Amino acid sequence: MVVKPFMSGEHSTNLRVYTPWQVCVSCLLGGPASATWLIAENFRTLDDQKKRKLTFFYGAISLIALIGLGLVLPKHSSGTVLAAAIAGVTREITKNQQGSQIEQLRANGGKIASWWSAVGIGFLGLAAMLALVFLLVLLLP
């Protein structure tokens, strides 16, 4: 995939993207919603609005499917293995969908987004999921 022409030259030095590893770590901390956000932000930076919208769509479907999977897993199964697998998958998705564009952007002077930002978004995703679980426990009998 070729990076759009606006990314060459002076403008690309202001652009920041999240690496596949940043998406992976954010997913480990905050789940697939955090990873979806970072992947969509990369598509925004790379000026691909169609893929950005599709990212949110597929991310929502994935989140619903994973919640359903979590409900049917045996009680004593390890969620850590599942979380690590999901984080690995999001890393590979990011690498395959955006890897060459990220490298081209960096070659043109673009920068990597802050790790603090990626980790912060991961913790925000964790807080949002905990709040949702807390509300469901309070509201459902």
C-alpha positions in Angstrom: 0.0 0.0 0.0 1.3 3.5 -0.9 1.2 6.4 1.6 -0.8 9.3 0.3 1.2 12.2 -1.2 0.4 14.6 1.6 2.8 12.7 3.8 5.9 13.7 2.0 8.1 16.6 3.0 7.6 19.1 5.7 4.0 18.1 6.8 5.0 14.5 7.7 7.3 15.6 10.5 4.3 16.6 12.6 2.5 13.2 12.1 2.7 10.6 14.9 1.6 7.0 14.6 1.3 4.1 17.0 3.5 1.1 16.3 2.2 -2.5 16.3 3.9 -3.0 19.7 2.2 0.0 21.2 -1.2 -1.3 20.0 -0.3 -4.7 21.5 0.6 -3.3 24.9 -2.5 -1.0 25.0 -4.6 -4.1 24.1 -3.1 -6.0 27.0 -3.9 -3.2 29.4 -7.3 -2.1 28.1 -8.6 -4.8 25.9 -9.6 -4.7 22.3 -11.4 -1.4 22.6 -8.1 0.3 23.3 -6.4 -1.4 20.4 -9.3 -0.4 18.1 -8.9 3.2 19.1 -5.1 3.2 18.4 -5.5 1.4 15.0 -8.3 3.9 14.0 -6.1 6.8 15.1 -3.3 5.5 12.8 -5.8 5.4 9.9 -6.8 9.0 10.7 -3.2 10.0 10.7 -2.6 8.1 7.4 -5.7 9.8 6.0 -7.7 6.7 5.3 -11.2 7.5 6.6 -12.8 4.4 5.1 -10.5 2.0 6.9 -10.9 4.1 10.1 -14.6 3.6 10.1 -14.3 -0.1 9.3 -11.8 -0.4 12.2 -14.5 0.9 14.6 -17.1 -1.4 13.0 -14.9 -4.5 13.2 -13.6 -3.5 16.7 -17.2 -3.3 18.0 -18.1 -6.7 16.5 -14.9 -8.2 18.0 -15.6 -6.7 21.4 -19.1 -8.2 21.4 -17.8 -11.6 20.3 -15.1 -11.6 22.9 -17.6 -10.7 25.7 -19.8 -13.6 24.5 -16.8 -15.9 24.4 -15.9 -14.8 28.0 -19.4 -15.8 29.1 -19.2 -19.3 27.8 -15.6 -20.1 28.8 -15.2 -22.6 31.7 -15.1 -20.9 35.1 -11.5 -21.8 35.9 -10.1 -21.1 32.4 -7.2 -18.6 32.2 -8.2 -15.2 30.8 -4.5 -14.3 30.6 -3.9 -16.7 27.7 -6.9 -15.3 25.9 -5.8 -11.7 26.5 -2.3 -12.4 25.3 -3.6 -14.1 22.2 -5.9 -11.1 21.4 -3.0 -8.7 22.0 -0.9 -10.7 19.6 -3.6 -10.7 17.0 -4.0 -6.9 17.2 -0.3 -6.5 16.8 -0.3 -8.6 13.7 -3.4 -6.8 12.3 -1.6 -3.5 12.8 1.6 -4.8 11.3 -0.2 -6.2 8.2 -2.6 -3.3 7.7 -0.4 -0.4 8.5 3.2 -1.6 8.8 4.5 -0.4 5.5 2.7 2.9 5.8 4.2 3.5 9.3 7.7 2.7 8.0 7.2 5.0 5.0 5.9 7.8 7.2 8.9 7.4 9.6 11.3 7.5 6.6 9.7 10.8 5.6 10.2 12.3 9.0 7.1 11.2 10.8 7.4 10.2 14.4 6.2 7.4 16.7 3.4 8.4 19.1 4.3 8.5 22.8 4.4 5.3 24.8 2.7 7.3 27.6 -0.2 8.0 25.3 -0.5 4.3 24.2 -0.4 3.1 27.9 -2.7 5.8 29.0 -5.3 4.8 26.4 -4.9 1.2 27.6 -5.6 2.2 31.2 -8.6 4.3 30.0 -10.0 1.2 28.3 -9.4 -0.8 31.4 -11.3 1.9 33.5 -14.1 1.9 31.0 -14.5 -1.8 31.1 -14.4 -1.9 34.9 -17.0 0.8 35.1 -19.2 -1.1 32.6 -18.9 -4.3 34.7 -19.6 -2.4 37.9 -22.8 -0.9 36.4 -24.0 -4.2 35.1 -23.5 -5.8 38.5 -25.4 -3.0 40.2 -28.3 -2.9 37.6 -28.8 -6.6 37.0 -30.3 -8.7 39.8 
